[in-house]
Amino acid sequence: MLKRSALLLSMVWVLVLTACGGSGNTASSNTNKVTDSGIEAETELVISATNYKFDQEEYHLKKGVPVKIIFENESGNHGILVPELNLQLSSKESSAVIVPEEAGTFEMSCSIMCGSGHSGMIAKVIVE
């Protein structure tokens, strides 16, 4: 019984450790600024993620200005989620054009369970 528990615990621990050790996939090579909906981005914002942190604590956007957000996964397996801006990106879908319609400060978090530092992987998106 003890051996089975130890084996199960070891397997779970290996899974947790490998969650942030994924390939360093970066944004796709699709660099056009027009989305399928026909919105043309006026600016671009690149958000990079490494193990348990984003490259900046705050990201600033202009209200009403279309922006292409590009997500780059530098190390580990991460994604971004900002529900208020209807934004969710990952290695599979690494860019999107959004038009922030409401000013405010919104929390951006990692959308993929990436290990022990996952809960602290947050930043702010400030729409001015």
C-alpha positions as CSV (number, residue, x, y, z in Angstrom):
1,M,0.0,0.0,0.0
2,L,2.8,2.4,0.9
3,K,4.7,1.6,-2.3
4,R,1.6,2.4,-4.4
5,S,1.1,5.7,-2.6
6,A,4.7,6.6,-3.1
7,L,4.5,5.7,-6.8
8,L,1.4,7.7,-7.4
9,L,2.8,10.7,-5.6
10,S,6.0,10.4,-7.7
11,M,4.0,10.3,-10.9
12,V,2.0,13.4,-9.9
13,W,5.2,15.3,-9.0
14,V,6.7,14.4,-12.3
15,L,3.7,15.8,-14.1
16,V,3.8,19.0,-12.1
17,L,7.5,19.5,-12.9
18,T,7.1,18.9,-16.6
19,A,4.1,21.2,-16.9
20,C,6.4,24.2,-17.0
21,G,9.2,22.4,-18.9
22,G,7.4,22.4,-22.3
23,S,8.8,23.6,-25.5
24,G,9.5,27.3,-26.0
25,N,6.9,27.8,-28.7
26,T,6.7,31.3,-29.8
27,A,4.1,33.3,-31.7
28,S,3.1,32.1,-35.1
29,S,4.6,33.5,-38.2
30,N,1.3,35.0,-39.3
31,T,2.2,38.7,-39.0
32,N,-0.6,40.4,-40.9
33,K,-2.6,42.9,-38.9
34,V,-6.1,42.1,-40.2
35,T,-8.2,39.5,-38.5
36,D,-10.8,37.2,-39.9
37,S,-13.4,39.8,-38.8
38,G,-11.7,42.4,-40.9
39,I,-10.5,44.6,-38.1
40,E,-7.1,46.2,-38.8
41,A,-4.8,46.7,-35.9
42,E,-3.3,50.1,-35.4
43,T,-0.7,48.9,-32.9
44,E,0.9,45.7,-31.7
45,L,1.6,44.5,-28.2
46,V,3.9,41.5,-27.5
47,I,3.4,39.7,-24.2
48,S,6.1,37.2,-23.2
49,A,5.9,34.5,-20.6
50,T,8.6,32.6,-18.8
51,N,8.3,30.3,-15.8
52,Y,5.9,31.9,-13.4
53,K,6.0,35.5,-14.7
54,F,5.2,37.8,-17.6
55,D,7.8,40.1,-19.0
56,Q,6.0,43.2,-17.6
57,E,3.9,43.9,-14.5
58,E,1.6,46.2,-16.5
59,Y,0.5,46.5,-20.1
60,H,-1.1,49.7,-21.4
61,L,-3.7,49.9,-24.2
62,K,-5.8,52.8,-25.6
63,K,-9.5,52.7,-25.4
64,G,-11.2,52.2,-28.8
65,V,-7.8,51.5,-30.6
66,P,-7.5,48.1,-32.3
67,V,-4.4,46.3,-31.1
68,K,-2.9,43.0,-32.2
69,I,-1.8,41.1,-29.1
70,I,1.0,38.6,-29.7
71,F,1.7,36.0,-27.1
72,E,5.2,34.5,-26.9
73,N,5.9,31.5,-24.7
74,E,9.6,31.9,-23.8
75,S,9.8,28.9,-21.4
76,G,7.4,26.5,-19.9
77,N,3.8,26.0,-20.9
78,H,1.7,29.1,-20.4
79,G,-1.2,31.0,-21.8
80,I,-2.9,34.3,-21.0
81,L,-6.5,35.1,-20.0
82,V,-8.2,38.5,-19.6
83,P,-12.0,37.7,-19.4
84,E,-13.1,41.4,-19.4
85,L,-11.3,41.9,-22.8
86,N,-12.5,38.5,-24.2
87,L,-8.8,37.6,-24.6
88,Q,-7.4,34.1,-24.3
89,L,-4.1,33.2,-26.0
90,S,-1.7,30.2,-25.8
91,S,0.9,28.6,-28.0
92,K,-1.8,27.1,-30.2
93,E,-3.6,30.5,-30.8
94,S,-0.8,33.0,-30.2
95,S,-2.3,36.3,-31.5
96,A,-5.6,38.2,-31.7
97,V,-6.8,41.7,-32.6
98,I,-9.0,43.3,-29.9
99,V,-10.6,46.7,-29.5
100,P,-10.8,47.6,-25.8
101,E,-14.1,49.3,-25.4
102,E,-14.0,50.0,-21.7
103,A,-11.3,51.9,-19.7
104,G,-10.1,50.3,-16.5
105,T,-7.5,48.0,-15.0
106,F,-8.0,44.3,-15.7
107,E,-6.1,41.3,-14.3
108,M,-4.3,39.0,-16.7
109,S,-3.5,35.6,-15.5
110,C,-1.8,32.4,-16.8
111,S,-4.6,30.2,-18.3
112,I,-2.6,26.9,-18.2
113,M,-1.7,25.2,-15.0
114,C,2.1,25.5,-15.0
115,G,3.3,24.4,-11.6
116,S,3.9,25.7,-8.2
117,G,4.1,29.4,-9.2
118,H,1.0,29.4,-11.3
119,S,-1.3,31.2,-8.9
120,G,1.2,34.2,-8.7
121,M,1.5,34.5,-12.5
122,I,-0.5,37.7,-13.0
123,A,-0.1,41.1,-14.5
124,K,-2.3,44.1,-15.1
125,V,-3.8,45.3,-18.4
126,I,-4.6,49.0,-18.1
127,V,-7.0,50.5,-20.7
128,E,-6.7,54.3,-20.8
